Amino acid sequence: MVIHYFLARAAFAVFSCLVIVRNGLKKQSLDLTGAIAAVIVGFILTLSNLCFFASCITFFLTSSKLTRFKSDIKEKIEDDFKKGGQRNWIQVFCNGGIPTLLALFYMIDVGIGEHAIDYAKDFTASVLSVAVLGSFACSCGDTWASEIGTVISSHVPVLITTFSKVPVGTNGGITITGTIASILGGTMIGLAYFITLLTLLTIRRIIAVPPQWPVILIGCLGGFLGSMFDSILGATLQYSGYCSVKKCVVHKPSPTVKHISGRAILDNHVVNFVSCLLTSVVMPIIGYFLWRGLM
């Protein structure tokens, strides 16, 4: 029975990942290396917990859609613009590496399957689950902020560390629109997790659990905090300068570039990775006190 259960989940994980990755290749959301990485990440997340799968697929589908949103404008203001987004393996692992590693710990320590968030009776599963949720909320919130905030904001971005006005595309530049988008992106992850978890608990007729709606709030806060972490790191440890030749913000110094902010210590991939890591550490702590207050 256990073997059949494992094989069924593994089969679903493989099938769902291949379908999604095929769609990503077709729409140029992934290149070949990104597709291979996505299959690995998606398989581990789906096998371990279907709520993790729901969070992952929500992030991937919404971020891919938003990457193509007003791409003609982004092509003019982004130095490293790629049609369709075309995420490679580095981008996939920088956004999905932390939750994938957490999902592996989850399978080793907790096992395969979904658990209600219950810090009192199921501490390890709760911590790891909220950490995964927080990491995806961070990635989704930051992506929504970047993809929406750069093209529809009516305000000039301000640097998060000094609040001085900066050109669109500057690392660490924030807008009201982008901030709201980060909250909505994280909330979307929380909703996907909550709906999936509530559905599975209902099917299994499990009712003696603490309220699960706070996962939506965890997603909301994760999106906001993750975006803030990303902006602070971007403003201080990423280089931003305005190129007089390309007429846009670039992220490497050169004789034709006027420095705006930051230092050339981290690139965007590492900033995404560190932001996900920080959010995955902070959110289980917030979750602990949040659920504790409900008991």
Secondary structure by P-SEA (a helix, b strand, c coil): caaaaaaaaaaaaaaaaaaaaaaaaaaccccaaaaaaaaaaaaaaaaccaaaaaaaaaaaaaaaaaaacaaaaaaaccccccccccccaaaaaaacaaaaaaaaaaaaccccccccccccccaaaaaaaaaaaaaaaaaaaaaaaaaccccccccccccccccccccccccccccaaaaaaaaaaaaaaaaaaaaaaaaaaaaacccccccccaaaaaaaaaaaaaaaaaaaaaaccbbbbbbccccccccccccccccccccccccaaaaaaaaaaaaaaaaaaaaaaaaaaac
